[in-house]
Amino acid sequence: MDDVNSRSQGFRNQFQFVNTNGKYQVKGLDILIQKRSRAVRSRLGYSVSENTITFEELNNG
């Protein structure tokens, strides 16, 4: 996603009042296993993700 604004990211450091745009990238995997028997239904889920936010104007990118 392009044009993510730094003000919307909730920084609590020296960048909290800086207004700049950057990029947001998410890579991930979701797994869902569902099992059903006569009396019981069960589900097992697992998620893993890597979130990267890049602001070129902050801290040398």
All heavy atoms as TSV, in Angstrom:
chain	resi	resn	atom	element	x	y	z
A	1	MET	N	N	0.849	-1.154	0.000
A	1	MET	CA	C	0.000	0.000	0.000
A	1	MET	C	C	0.906	1.232	0.000
A	1	MET	O	O	1.846	1.306	0.781
A	1	MET	CB	C	-0.894	-0.015	1.237
A	1	MET	CG	C	-1.765	1.177	1.331
A	1	MET	SD	S	-2.753	1.255	2.846
A	1	MET	CE	C	-3.795	-0.148	2.638
A	2	ASP	N	N	0.626	2.148	-0.859
A	2	ASP	CA	C	1.386	3.402	-0.931
A	2	ASP	C	C	0.643	4.507	-0.199
A	2	ASP	O	O	-0.544	4.405	0.089
A	2	ASP	CB	C	1.595	3.815	-2.389
A	2	ASP	CG	C	2.518	2.872	-3.122
A	2	ASP	OD1	O	3.392	2.277	-2.468
A	2	ASP	OD2	O	2.373	2.727	-4.345
A	3	ASP	N	N	1.339	5.573	0.078
A	3	ASP	CA	C	0.791	6.784	0.694
A	3	ASP	C	C	0.232	6.557	2.095
A	3	ASP	O	O	-0.814	7.073	2.458
A	3	ASP	CB	C	-0.274	7.426	-0.199
A	3	ASP	CG	C	0.305	7.947	-1.493
A	3	ASP	OD1	O	1.465	8.409	-1.467
A	3	ASP	OD2	O	-0.374	7.893	-2.531
A	4	VAL	N	N	0.949	5.782	2.905
A	4	VAL	CA	C	0.621	5.644	4.320
A	4	VAL	C	C	1.200	6.858	5.027
A	4	VAL	O	O	2.358	7.206	4.840
A	4	VAL	CB	C	1.232	4.349	4.898
A	4	VAL	CG1	C	1.001	4.267	6.379
A	4	VAL	CG2	C	0.660	3.148	4.196
A	5	ASN	N	N	0.394	7.526	5.842
A	5	ASN	CA	C	0.834	8.740	6.502
A	5	ASN	C	C	1.464	8.414	7.855
A	5	ASN	O	O	0.926	7.624	8.621
A	5	ASN	CB	C	-0.350	9.688	6.677
A	5	ASN	CG	C	0.092	11.045	7.117
A	5	ASN	OD1	O	0.442	11.242	8.261
A	5	ASN	ND2	N	0.074	11.992	6.191
A	6	SER	N	N	2.591	9.034	8.159
A	6	SER	CA	C	3.292	8.771	9.417
A	6	SER	C	C	2.477	9.198	10.635
A	6	SER	O	O	2.608	8.615	11.705
A	6	SER	CB	C	4.645	9.482	9.432
A	6	SER	OG	O	4.480	10.880	9.323
A	7	ARG	N	N	1.618	10.171	10.490
A	7	ARG	CA	C	0.795	10.631	11.624
A	7	ARG	C	C	-0.203	9.559	12.054
A	7	ARG	O	O	-0.609	9.519	13.206
A	7	ARG	CB	C	0.038	11.906	11.259
A	7	ARG	CG	C	0.860	13.122	10.895
A	7	ARG	CD	C	1.663	13.731	12.033
A	7	ARG	NE	N	0.936	14.170	13.186
A	7	ARG	CZ	C	0.503	15.391	13.401
A	7	ARG	NH1	N	0.678	16.329	12.485
A	7	ARG	NH2	N	-0.097	15.694	14.512
A	8	SER	N	N	-0.586	8.673	11.142
A	8	SER	CA	C	-1.574	7.642	11.473
A	8	SER	C	C	-0.948	6.402	12.111
A	8	SER	O	O	-1.673	5.486	12.492
A	8	SER	CB	C	-2.336	7.232	10.209
A	8	SER	OG	O	-1.466	6.550	9.320
A	9	GLN	N	N	0.376	6.364	12.277
A	9	GLN	CA	C	1.039	5.165	12.785
A	9	GLN	C	C	1.264	5.171	14.289
A	9	GLN	O	O	1.704	4.185	14.854
A	9	GLN	CB	C	2.370	4.950	12.058
A	9	GLN	CG	C	2.214	4.737	10.573
A	9	GLN	CD	C	1.249	3.607	10.267
A	9	GLN	OE1	O	1.401	2.500	10.758
A	9	GLN	NE2	N	0.243	3.883	9.459
A	10	GLY	N	N	0.971	6.261	14.954
A	10	GLY	CA	C	1.048	6.313	16.417
A	10	GLY	C	C	2.450	6.286	16.978
A	10	GLY	O	O	2.682	5.694	18.037
A	11	PHE	N	N	3.401	6.917	16.298
A	11	PHE	CA	C	4.762	6.976	16.819
A	11	PHE	C	C	4.782	7.701	18.154
A	11	PHE	O	O	4.114	8.711	18.341
A	11	PHE	CB	C	5.696	7.719	15.845
A	11	PHE	CG	C	5.977	6.979	14.573
A	11	PHE	CD1	C	5.811	7.601	13.347
A	11	PHE	CD2	C	6.424	5.673	14.593
A	11	PHE	CE1	C	6.088	6.934	12.164
A	11	PHE	CE2	C	6.699	4.997	13.424
A	11	PHE	CZ	C	6.530	5.628	12.210
A	12	ARG	N	N	5.569	7.194	19.098
A	12	ARG	CA	C	5.759	7.842	20.400
A	12	ARG	C	C	7.246	8.121	20.602
A	12	ARG	O	O	7.839	7.721	21.588
A	12	ARG	CB	C	5.247	6.948	21.527
A	12	ARG	CG	C	3.791	6.660	21.470
A	12	ARG	CD	C	3.029	7.886	21.895
A	12	ARG	NE	N	1.611	7.580	21.902
A	12	ARG	CZ	C	0.688	8.491	21.894
A	12	ARG	NH1	N	1.017	9.745	21.863
A	12	ARG	NH2	N	-0.569	8.160	21.893
A	13	ASN	N	N	7.840	8.784	19.625
A	13	ASN	CA	C	9.263	9.094	19.684
A	13	ASN	C	C	9.498	10.428	18.981
A	13	ASN	O	O	8.571	11.218	18.826
A	13	ASN	CB	C	10.098	7.968	19.062
A	13	ASN	CG	C	9.710	7.669	17.626
A	13	ASN	OD1	O	9.097	8.476	16.957
A	13	ASN	ND2	N	10.074	6.500	17.152
A	14	GLN	N	N	10.711	10.672	18.525
A	14	GLN	CA	C	11.033	11.945	17.892
A	14	GLN	C	C	10.279	12.185	16.587
A	14	GLN	O	O	10.260	13.299	16.078
A	14	GLN	CB	C	12.550	12.066	17.661
A	14	GLN	CG	C	13.110	11.161	16.587
A	14	GLN	CD	C	13.556	9.799	17.090
A	14	GLN	OE1	O	13.076	9.324	18.113
A	14	GLN	NE2	N	14.460	9.178	16.366
A	15	PHE	N	N	9.633	11.157	16.032
A	15	PHE	CA	C	8.901	11.297	14.771
A	15	PHE	C	C	7.396	11.502	14.960
A	15	PHE	O	O	6.658	11.551	13.991
A	15	PHE	CB	C	9.114	10.068	13.894
A	15	PHE	CG	C	10.560	9.805	13.578
A	15	PHE	CD1	C	11.130	8.586	13.879
A	15	PHE	CD2	C	11.351	10.775	12.989
A	15	PHE	CE1	C	12.463	8.334	13.601
A	15	PHE	CE2	C	12.680	10.539	12.701
A	15	PHE	CZ	C	13.235	9.318	13.013
A	16	GLN	N	N	6.920	11.638	16.191
A	16	GLN	CA	C	5.475	11.679	16.415
A	16	GLN	C	C	4.788	12.908	15.818
A	16	GLN	O	O	3.589	12.867	15.563
A	16	GLN	CB	C	5.156	11.542	17.897
A	16	GLN	CG	C	5.562	12.701	18.763
A	16	GLN	CD	C	5.322	12.394	20.234
A	16	GLN	OE1	O	5.208	11.244	20.626
A	16	GLN	NE2	N	5.228	13.429	21.032
A	17	PHE	N	N	5.519	13.983	15.559
A	17	PHE	CA	C	4.903	15.184	14.982
A	17	PHE	C	C	5.330	15.420	13.538
A	17	PHE	O	O	5.004	16.447	12.959
A	17	PHE	CB	C	5.213	16.410	15.842
A	17	PHE	CG	C	4.711	16.270	17.241
A	17	PHE	CD1	C	5.598	16.170	18.300
A	17	PHE	CD2	C	3.356	16.214	17.505
A	17	PHE	CE1	C	5.135	16.030	19.597
A	17	PHE	CE2	C	2.878	16.073	18.796
A	17	PHE	CZ	C	3.775	15.979	19.846
A	18	VAL	N	N	6.047	14.456	12.945
A	18	VAL	CA	C	6.478	14.577	11.552
A	18	VAL	C	C	5.362	14.071	10.649
A	18	VAL	O	O	4.742	13.038	10.916
A	18	VAL	CB	C	7.770	13.757	11.310
A	18	VAL	CG1	C	8.166	13.804	9.850
A	18	VAL	CG2	C	8.885	14.261	12.195
A	19	ASN	N	N	5.084	14.793	9.582
A	19	ASN	CA	C	4.040	14.410	8.648
A	19	ASN	C	C	4.681	14.057	7.308
A	19	ASN	O	O	5.119	14.927	6.573
A	19	ASN	CB	C	3.038	15.552	8.487
A	19	ASN	CG	C	1.810	15.136	7.727
A	19	ASN	OD1	O	1.515	13.950	7.619
A	19	ASN	ND2	N	1.082	16.094	7.208
A	20	THR	N	N	4.765	12.765	6.988
A	20	THR	CA	C	5.336	12.296	5.733
A	20	THR	C	C	4.613	11.044	5.269
A	20	THR	O	O	3.933	10.389	6.056
A	20	THR	CB	C	6.857	12.031	5.888
A	20	THR	OG1	O	7.409	11.703	4.612
A	20	THR	CG2	C	7.127	10.903	6.850
A	21	ASN	N	N	4.745	10.711	4.004
A	21	ASN	CA	C	4.098	9.532	3.449
A	21	ASN	C	C	5.117	8.434	3.197
A	21	ASN	O	O	6.280	8.692	2.930
A	21	ASN	CB	C	3.371	9.857	2.147
A	21	ASN	CG	C	2.145	10.702	2.380
A	21	ASN	OD1	O	1.557	10.666	3.443
A	21	ASN	ND2	N	1.764	11.464	1.390
A	22	GLY	N	N	4.644	7.189	3.263
A	22	GLY	CA	C	5.517	6.054	3.043
A	22	GLY	C	C	4.764	4.880	2.460
A	22	GLY	O	O	3.671	5.027	1.923
A	23	LYS	N	N	5.355	3.691	2.597
A	23	LYS	CA	C	4.781	2.466	2.043
A	23	LYS	C	C	4.595	1.433	3.148
A	23	LYS	O	O	5.378	1.379	4.087
A	23	LYS	CB	C	5.697	1.889	0.973
A	23	LYS	CG	C	5.874	2.766	-0.229
A	23	LYS	CD	C	6.809	2.132	-1.222
A	23	LYS	CE	C	6.989	3.065	-2.414
A	23	LYS	NZ	N	7.900	2.499	-3.407
A	24	TYR	N	N	3.589	0.598	2.982
A	24	TYR	CA	C	3.250	-0.442	3.941
A	24	TYR	C	C	3.147	-1.757	3.192
A	24	TYR	O	O	2.464	-1.836	2.169
A	24	TYR	CB	C	1.917	-0.088	4.594
A	24	TYR	CG	C	1.480	-0.992	5.709
A	24	TYR	CD1	C	2.052	-0.890	6.967
A	24	TYR	CD2	C	0.479	-1.933	5.523
A	24	TYR	CE1	C	1.637	-1.700	8.001
A	24	TYR	CE2	C	0.064	-2.743	6.545
A	24	TYR	CZ	C	0.643	-2.629	7.799
A	24	TYR	OH	O	0.244	-3.429	8.823
A	25	GLN	N	N	3.856	-2.773	3.641
A	25	GLN	CA	C	3.833	-4.072	2.970
A	25	GLN	C	C	3.586	-5.168	4.003
A	25	GLN	O	O	4.192	-5.169	5.079
A	25	GLN	CB	C	5.157	-4.329	2.262
A	25	GLN	CG	C	5.197	-5.621	1.497
A	25	GLN	CD	C	6.528	-5.821	0.789
A	25	GLN	OE1	O	7.548	-5.283	1.188
A	25	GLN	NE2	N	6.501	-6.590	-0.265
A	26	VAL	N	N	2.700	-6.102	3.670
A	26	VAL	CA	C	2.385	-7.230	4.543
A	26	VAL	C	C	2.574	-8.518	3.767
A	26	VAL	O	O	2.071	-8.662	2.656
A	26	VAL	CB	C	0.929	-7.161	5.053
A	26	VAL	CG1	C	0.605	-8.350	5.927
A	26	VAL	CG2	C	0.676	-5.868	5.796
A	27	LYS	N	N	3.313	-9.440	4.365
A	27	LYS	CA	C	3.457	-10.786	3.820
A	27	LYS	C	C	2.987	-11.738	4.906
A	27	LYS	O	O	3.335	-11.566	6.075
A	27	LYS	CB	C	4.911	-11.092	3.489
A	27	LYS	CG	C	5.510	-10.220	2.431
A	27	LYS	CD	C	6.972	-10.564	2.246
A	27	LYS	CE	C	7.628	-9.591	1.290
A	27	LYS	NZ	N	9.076	-9.857	1.190
A	28	GLY	N	N	2.205	-12.744	4.527
A	28	GLY	CA	C	1.720	-13.634	5.567
A	28	GLY	C	C	1.125	-14.918	5.055
A	28	GLY	O	O	1.020	-15.148	3.844
A	29	LEU	N	N	0.737	-15.737	6.021
A	29	LEU	CA	C	0.169	-17.043	5.742
A	29	LEU	C	C	-0.876	-17.350	6.799
A	29	LEU	O	O	-0.636	-17.147	8.000
A	29	LEU	CB	C	1.277	-18.105	5.774
A	29	LEU	CG	C	0.865	-19.554	5.600
A	29	LEU	CD1	C	0.366	-19.789	4.174
A	29	LEU	CD2	C	2.040	-20.456	5.908
A	30	ASP	N	N	-2.041	-17.799	6.376
A	30	ASP	CA	C	-3.099	-18.251	7.273
A	30	ASP	C	C	-3.399	-19.708	6.976
A	30	ASP	O	O	-3.550	-20.085	5.802
A	30	ASP	CB	C	-4.395	-17.454	7.072
A	30	ASP	CG	C	-4.302	-16.041	7.576
A	30	ASP	OD1	O	-3.636	-15.830	8.603
A	30	ASP	OD2	O	-4.905	-15.156	6.957
A	31	ILE	N	N	-3.503	-20.508	8.018
A	31	ILE	CA	C	-3.847	-21.920	7.876
A	31	ILE	C	C	-5.041	-22.205	8.763
A	31	ILE	O	O	-5.053	-21.821	9.941
A	31	ILE	CB	C	-2.667	-22.829	8.283
A	31	ILE	CG1	C	-1.469	-22.578	7.375
A	31	ILE	CG2	C	-3.086	-24.296	8.233
A	31	ILE	CD1	C	-0.216	-23.293	7.810
A	32	LEU	N	N	-6.040	-22.871	8.216
A	32	LEU	CA	C	-7.222	-23.259	8.982
A	32	LEU	C	C	-7.513	-24.728	8.715
A	32	LEU	O	O	-7.666	-25.140	7.561
A	32	LEU	CB	C	-8.439	-22.408	8.585
A	32	LEU	CG	C	-9.750	-22.758	9.267
A	32	LEU	CD1	C	-9.670	-22.524	10.760
A	32	LEU	CD2	C	-10.893	-21.964	8.658
A	33	ILE	N	N	-7.567	-25.498	9.780
A	33	ILE	CA	C	-7.900	-26.917	9.689
A	33	ILE	C	C	-9.208	-27.125	10.441
A	33	ILE	O	O	-9.349	-26.695	11.578
A	33	ILE	CB	C	-6.789	-27.793	10.301
A	33	ILE	CG1	C	-5.485	-27.574	9.541
A	33	ILE	CG2	C	-7.196	-29.259	10.287
A	33	ILE	CD1	C	-4.288	-28.219	10.180
A	34	GLN	N	N	-10.146	-27.777	9.782
A	34	GLN	CA	C	-11.456	-28.007	10.382
A	34	GLN	C	C	-11.735	-29.490	10.384
A	34	GLN	O	O	-11.578	-30.172	9.372
A	34	GLN	CB	C	-12.522	-27.260	9.588
A	34	GLN	CG	C	-13.887	-27.307	10.187
A	34	GLN	CD	C	-14.851	-26.385	9.464
A	34	GLN	OE1	O	-14.455	-25.433	8.799
A	34	GLN	NE2	N	-16.115	-26.669	9.567
A	35	LYS	N	N	-12.166	-29.997	11.524
A	35	LYS	CA	C	-12.474	-31.421	11.683
A	35	LYS	C	C	-13.870	-31.542	12.269
A	35	LYS	O	O	-14.225	-30.836	13.207
A	35	LYS	CB	C	-11.437	-32.059	12.619
A	35	LYS	CG	C	-11.677	-33.487	12.946
A	35	LYS	CD	C	-11.285	-34.381	11.811
A	35	LYS	CE	C	-11.426	-35.835	12.267
A	35	LYS	NZ	N	-11.262	-36.757	11.211
A	36	ARG	N	N	-14.663	-32.461	11.694
A	36	ARG	CA	C	-16.019	-32.648	12.200
A	36	ARG	C	C	-16.260	-34.132	12.426
A	36	ARG	O	O	-15.983	-34.958	11.560
A	36	ARG	CB	C	-17.026	-32.096	11.205
A	36	ARG	CG	C	-18.434	-32.210	11.710
A	36	ARG	CD	C	-19.499	-31.570	10.888
A	36	ARG	NE	N	-19.175	-31.270	9.511
A	36	ARG	CZ	C	-20.072	-30.862	8.635
A	36	ARG	NH1	N	-21.326	-30.718	8.984
A	36	ARG	NH2	N	-19.715	-30.607	7.404
A	37	SER	N	N	-16.772	-34.460	13.598
A	37	SER	CA	C	-17.237	-35.821	13.881
A	37	SER	C	C	-18.724	-35.730	14.167
A	37	SER	O	O	-19.329	-34.677	14.037
A	37	SER	CB	C	-16.465	-36.415	15.061
A	37	SER	OG	O	-16.774	-35.716	16.247
A	38	ARG	N	N	-19.302	-36.806	14.597
A	38	ARG	CA	C	-20.761	-36.784	14.835
A	38	ARG	C	C	-21.165	-35.788	15.914
A	38	ARG	O	O	-22.157	-35.097	15.781
A	38	ARG	CB	C	-21.231	-38.175	15.251
A	38	ARG	CG	C	-21.170	-39.158	14.134
A	38	ARG	CD	C	-21.706	-40.485	14.571
A	38	ARG	NE	N	-21.597	-41.456	13.488
A	38	ARG	CZ	C	-21.934	-42.698	13.596
A	38	ARG	NH1	N	-22.394	-43.165	14.750
A	38	ARG	NH2	N	-21.824	-43.509	12.567
A	39	ALA	N	N	-20.391	-35.697	16.969
A	39	ALA	CA	C	-20.787	-34.860	18.104
A	39	ALA	C	C	-19.966	-33.581	18.248
A	39	ALA	O	O	-20.391	-32.661	18.943
A	39	ALA	CB	C	-20.681	-35.658	19.397
A	40	VAL	N	N	-18.821	-33.513	17.611
A	40	VAL	CA	C	-17.913	-32.403	17.868
A	40	VAL	C	C	-17.407	-31.799	16.554
A	40	VAL	O	O	-17.073	-32.514	15.620
A	40	VAL	CB	C	-16.693	-32.887	18.694
A	40	VAL	CG1	C	-15.726	-31.749	18.921
A	40	VAL	CG2	C	-17.130	-33.485	20.012
A	41	ARG	N	N	-17.355	-30.493	16.543
A	41	ARG	CA	C	-16.696	-29.757	15.468
A	41	ARG	C	C	-15.512	-29.031	16.086
A	41	ARG	O	O	-15.645	-28.403	17.126
A	41	ARG	CB	C	-17.603	-28.690	14.861
A	41	ARG	CG	C	-18.525	-29.162	13.843
A	41	ARG	CD	C	-19.182	-27.956	13.206
A	41	ARG	NE	N	-20.300	-28.416	12.417
A	41	ARG	CZ	C	-21.175	-27.646	11.844
A	41	ARG	NH1	N	-21.096	-26.343	11.992
A	41	ARG	NH2	N	-22.149	-28.151	11.134
A	42	SER	N	N	-14.396	-29.075	15.433
A	42	SER	CA	C	-13.235	-28.357	15.954
A	42	SER	C	C	-12.510	-27.662	14.815
A	42	SER	O	O	-12.561	-28.092	13.668
A	42	SER	CB	C	-12.292	-29.306	16.694
A	42	SER	OG	O	-11.852	-30.328	15.830
A	43	ARG	N	N	-11.852	-26.578	15.178
A	43	ARG	CA	C	-11.072	-25.799	14.229
A	43	ARG	C	C	-9.733	-25.463	14.871
A	43	ARG	O	O	-9.657	-25.186	16.058
A	43	ARG	CB	C	-11.760	-24.494	13.870
A	43	ARG	CG	C	-12.989	-24.657	13.065
A	43	ARG	CD	C	-13.540	-23.298	12.708
A	43	ARG	NE	N	-14.777	-23.442	11.958
A	43	ARG	CZ	C	-15.504	-22.432	11.581
A	43	ARG	NH1	N	-15.154	-21.199	11.888
A	43	ARG	NH2	N	-16.606	-22.632	10.895
A	44	LEU	N	N	-8.720	-25.461	14.044
A	44	LEU	CA	C	-7.392	-25.064	14.469
A	44	LEU	C	C	-6.882	-24.068	13.449
A	44	LEU	O	O	-6.868	-24.359	12.247
A	44	LEU	CB	C	-6.465	-26.279	14.548
A	44	LEU	CG	C	-5.013	-26.001	14.883
A	44	LEU	CD1	C	-4.896	-25.449	16.306
A	44	LEU	CD2	C	-4.190	-27.267	14.733
A	45	GLY	N	N	-6.496	-22.900	13.913
A	45	GLY	CA	C	-6.013	-21.867	13.013
A	45	GLY	C	C	-4.656	-21.353	13.438
A	45	GLY	O	O	-4.318	-21.331	14.625
A	46	TYR	N	N	-3.876	-20.950	12.455
A	46	TYR	CA	C	-2.552	-20.388	12.716
A	46	TYR	C	C	-2.288	-19.294	11.695
A	46	TYR	O	O	-2.555	-19.472	10.504
A	46	TYR	CB	C	-1.472	-21.472	12.613
A	46	TYR	CG	C	-0.097	-20.972	12.922
A	46	TYR	CD1	C	0.303	-20.751	14.225
A	46	TYR	CD2	C	0.799	-20.696	11.898
A	46	TYR	CE1	C	1.571	-20.280	14.520
A	46	TYR	CE2	C	2.074	-20.221	12.174
A	46	TYR	CZ	C	2.452	-20.018	13.486
A	46	TYR	OH	O	3.691	-19.553	13.759
A	47	SER	N	N	-1.762	-18.182	12.163
A	47	SER	CA	C	-1.434	-17.063	11.281
A	47	SER	C	C	-0.039	-16.563	11.602
A	47	SER	O	O	0.352	-16.505	12.766
A	47	SER	CB	C	-2.408	-15.899	11.470
A	47	SER	OG	O	-3.700	-16.268	11.106
A	48	VAL	N	N	0.671	-16.219	10.566
A	48	VAL	CA	C	1.983	-15.588	10.730
A	48	VAL	C	C	2.073	-14.475	9.696
A	48	VAL	O	O	1.609	-14.625	8.566
A	48	VAL	CB	C	3.130	-16.615	10.585
A	48	VAL	CG1	C	3.162	-17.230	9.213
A	48	VAL	CG2	C	4.462	-15.990	10.923
A	49	SER	N	N	2.629	-13.330	10.101
A	49	SER	CA	C	2.746	-12.224	9.155
A	49	SER	C	C	3.980	-11.382	9.469
A	49	SER	O	O	4.472	-11.357	10.596
A	49	SER	CB	C	1.500	-11.342	9.165
A	49	SER	OG	O	1.375	-10.669	10.391
A	50	GLU	N	N	4.438	-10.711	8.442
A	50	GLU	CA	C	5.542	-9.764	8.562
A	50	GLU	C	C	5.057	-8.441	7.995
A	50	GLU	O	O	4.665	-8.366	6.828
A	50	GLU	CB	C	6.759	-10.258	7.776
A	50	GLU	CG	C	7.908	-9.299	7.784
A	50	GLU	CD	C	9.064	-9.775	6.923
A	50	GLU	OE1	O	9.098	-10.953	6.537
A	50	GLU	OE2	O	9.929	-8.939	6.623
A	51	ASN	N	N	5.046	-7.414	8.819
A	51	ASN	CA	C	4.584	-6.091	8.416
A	51	ASN	C	C	5.779	-5.157	8.323
A	51	ASN	O	O	6.564	-5.056	9.270
A	51	ASN	CB	C	3.600	-5.521	9.438
A	51	ASN	CG	C	2.409	-6.425	9.623
A	51	ASN	OD1	O	1.891	-6.964	8.667
A	51	ASN	ND2	N	1.986	-6.594	10.850
A	52	THR	N	N	5.908	-4.467	7.197
A	52	THR	CA	C	7.011	-3.540	7.000
A	52	THR	C	C	6.454	-2.178	6.581
A	52	THR	O	O	5.719	-2.106	5.595
A	52	THR	CB	C	7.975	-4.054	5.911
A	52	THR	OG1	O	8.406	-5.358	6.260
A	52	THR	CG2	C	9.177	-3.141	5.775
A	53	ILE	N	N	6.802	-1.157	7.345
A	53	ILE	CA	C	6.406	0.209	7.009
A	53	ILE	C	C	7.684	0.988	6.742
A	53	ILE	O	O	8.611	0.977	7.540
A	53	ILE	CB	C	5.630	0.875	8.156
A	53	ILE	CG1	C	4.417	0.031	8.533
A	53	ILE	CG2	C	5.197	2.275	7.742
A	53	ILE	CD1	C	3.716	0.524	9.771
A	54	THR	N	N	7.747	1.639	5.580
A	54	THR	CA	C	8.949	2.371	5.183
A	54	THR	C	C	8.595	3.830	4.904
A	54	THR	O	O	7.699	4.108	4.110
A	54	THR	CB	C	9.561	1.756	3.915
A	54	THR	OG1	O	9.798	0.375	4.140
A	54	THR	CG2	C	10.868	2.427	3.561
A	55	PHE	N	N	9.297	4.720	5.581
A	55	PHE	CA	C	9.188	6.148	5.332
A	55	PHE	C	C	10.562	6.625	4.888
A	55	PHE	O	O	11.500	6.673	5.700
A	55	PHE	CB	C	8.743	6.899	6.583
A	55	PHE	CG	C	7.358	6.541	7.041
A	55	PHE	CD1	C	7.167	5.665	8.099
A	55	PHE	CD2	C	6.256	7.076	6.413
A	55	PHE	CE1	C	5.904	5.326	8.516
A	55	PHE	CE2	C	4.983	6.753	6.838
A	55	PHE	CZ	C	4.804	5.870	7.890
A	56	GLU	N	N	10.729	6.961	3.634
A	56	GLU	CA	C	12.019	7.363	3.087
A	56	GLU	C	C	12.592	8.598	3.775
A	56	GLU	O	O	13.813	8.735	3.903
A	56	GLU	CB	C	11.903	7.618	1.579
A	56	GLU	CG	C	11.548	6.397	0.769
A	56	GLU	CD	C	12.642	5.337	0.773
A	56	GLU	OE1	O	13.828	5.694	0.864
A	56	GLU	OE2	O	12.303	4.146	0.688
A	57	GLU	N	N	11.736	9.498	4.245
A	57	GLU	CA	C	12.200	10.751	4.847
A	57	GLU	C	C	12.559	10.626	6.315
A	57	GLU	O	O	13.086	11.570	6.905
A	57	GLU	CB	C	11.144	11.828	4.657
A	57	GLU	CG	C	10.910	12.168	3.195
A	57	GLU	CD	C	9.823	13.212	3.025
A	57	GLU	OE1	O	9.490	13.918	3.982
A	57	GLU	OE2	O	9.297	13.313	1.903
A	58	LEU	N	N	12.285	9.478	6.940
A	58	LEU	CA	C	12.574	9.305	8.360
A	58	LEU	C	C	13.774	8.381	8.545
A	58	LEU	O	O	13.815	7.275	8.013
A	58	LEU	CB	C	11.371	8.692	9.093
A	58	LEU	CG	C	10.080	9.467	9.061
A	58	LEU	CD1	C	9.020	8.747	9.852
A	58	LEU	CD2	C	10.267	10.872	9.599
A	59	ASN	N	N	14.742	8.832	9.319
A	59	ASN	CA	C	15.850	7.978	9.738
A	59	ASN	C	C	16.543	7.293	8.569
A	59	ASN	O	O	16.839	6.103	8.621
A	59	ASN	CB	C	15.339	6.953	10.750
A	59	ASN	CG	C	16.447	6.465	11.641
A	59	ASN	OD1	O	17.461	7.103	11.777
A	59	ASN	ND2	N	16.221	5.330	12.256
A	60	ASN	N	N	16.772	8.031	7.495
A	60	ASN	CA	C	17.429	7.499	6.277
A	60	ASN	C	C	16.703	6.299	5.677
A	60	ASN	O	O	17.321	5.352	5.208
A	60	ASN	CB	C	18.887	7.151	6.561
A	60	ASN	CG	C	19.699	8.353	6.947
A	60	ASN	OD1	O	19.513	9.430	6.391
A	60	ASN	ND2	N	20.581	8.190	7.906
A	61	GLY	N	N	15.407	6.313	5.710
A	61	GLY	CA	C	14.594	5.265	5.103
A	61	GLY	C	C	14.438	4.084	6.001
A	61	GLY	O	O	13.989	3.057	5.646
